[in-house]
Amino acid sequence: MEQGHKVAGGDRLGKTIIFAKNAEHAEFIRDRFDRAYPEYAGHFARVVTYRTEHADTLIADFGDPTKSPHIAISVDMLDTGIDVPDVVNVVFFKLVRSASKFWQMIGRGTRLRPDIFGPGSDKKNFYVFDFCMNLEYFSQPGAGSEGSVQKSLGQRLFEARLGLVSALDQADQDKELREETARHLHGIVGSMNIDNFVVRPEREWVRRYAAWEAWQHLTVAEAGEVAAHLAGLPSAVRDDDEDAKRFDLLILKMQLAVLDSDHLAMERLRRRVQAIAATLLAQTTIPIIAECQALLAEVADDEWWVDVTLLMLEHARKRLRGLVRLMEKNHRSIVYTNFADELGEVSIVDLPGVAVGTDMERFRAKARAYLKDHDDNVALQKLRRNKQLTPTDLEALEAMLVASGAGGPEDIARAGEEAQGLGLFIRSLVGLDRQAATEAFSEFLTDSRFSTVEIRFIQLIVEQLTANGVMEARRLYEAPFTDVAPTGPDLLFNDNDIDRIVFVLDQVRLHAAAEETVA
């Protein structure tokens, strides 16, 4: 309200979107605003979520420069898809780590608006108020490219178990627990397939630690090397109980805290484990939980934690890990902080690549609609049918984007650069003709030596190409392919066949580039 862009001659805050974490958080923000600015209470700032009644009317009023609300507090609903050129302030009150989501949210402020600050004073920029360090994160090269906040749960478990083994070696204690943990890690590494192209670059490390002798003693340095080279690799050893794995990680952290005599961490982790035990104790009508009632009561009580040992924690982990998934998840406590609400020194972050102008999401939608209506274009047909493009074809495709009115030359150049080629960008909009995709993999689909399951795997590739136009080879080790082959194509095909599949995918990609570019 003090530092945001003002309109109406500087008398009123311009249209503002606040991105909140959840519905309760959004309502809390609104309540605090209404208390701080009672003259605006009830109309100036409104919550807009999927549970809001008459949300469409609220959004329409928000899009009207003269109507309230002037502040929309949103949870997911306004992140994408709305077009309100009057938005001049965007507030991040939530942590975002998905690059696509972040740029869509930023895009709410990029629409042009003439005369917004007065006659002849057009919208040339917009303000982003960030309280969760999203700008700093996405200002770094490659930030959010994986759309993930942190390492996978499996990788964190692997690293925690490595740390436990190494710490037990240094402390020279609990040899039974040490061997059991090391055996588990040895089994994971021994089940890594070195023919998997993700694993292949680390095959020397896999072979070394697939031998039990390498696990007899681990120094801190060796544990670090194993974590760096092996922790994130796929393995045939799998555990699909996510809740159980999270509990495993909690106990492992507790065991490491005990070894390090980290009393602050021990206290924090103890409260979390006790809270889980107390929640499960309230559900003893479930037979499997009732069987562990005595242990749950002990863990929930403070006395059990006096002089707790690593083996006591390990026993509790094994007995209780399978029960965590049965916990009721509907009732979660809301934690209110009581910090002094003070802003520190304001810092300005230059976020590269952001300018007021075209909304790329709308650009893609408008271009897709135009291309669909002009599907008979010769160059577009060549692109969809997996025929090699020429420079003339690319010029014709670029002219189609210009004619669509979706954006200007800079927008088209940006789209081509982000997609690594204009042909690939347009292919991502229109997809690949199903018959062309089928023909590309005809050698697999017509060869009688391939089983029904193998043919289904190839058909999934055809479906992906039909929908998206191109496909990276690494996708073969992700869903939906892992639904057919849990460890990827290596489970079904030999090396020559996998190389051929990758080759065909590369050719499909190259055909969307001009011949001179390919050369």
Buried (B, 14 or more C-beta within 10 A) or exposed (E): BEEBBBBEEEEBBBBBBBBBBEBEBBBBBBEEBBEEEEEBBEEBBBBBBEEBEEBEEBBEBBBEBEEBBBBBBBBBBBBBEBEBBBBBBBBBBBEBBBBEBBBBBBBBBBBEBEEBBEEEEEBEEBBBBBEBEBBEBBEEEEBBEEEEEEEEBBBBBBBBBBBBBBBBBEEEEBEEBBBEBBEBBBBBBBBBBBBBBBBEEBBEBBEBBBEEEBBEEBEEEBBBBBBEBBBBBBBEBEEEEEBBBBBBBBBBBBBBBBBEEBEEBBEEBBEEBBEBBBBBBEBBEEEEBEEBEEBBBBBBEEEBBEEBEBEBBBEBBEBBBBBBEEBEEEEEEEEEEEEEEEEEEEEEEEBEEBEBBBBBBBBBBBBBEBBEEEEEBEBBBBBBBBBBBBEEBBEBBBEBBEEBEBBBEEBBEBBBEEBEBBBBBBBBBBBBBBEBBBBBBEEBBEEEEBEEEBBBBBBBBBEBBBEBBBBEBEBBBEEEBBEBBEBBBBBBBEEEBBEBBBEBBEEBBBBBBBEEEEE
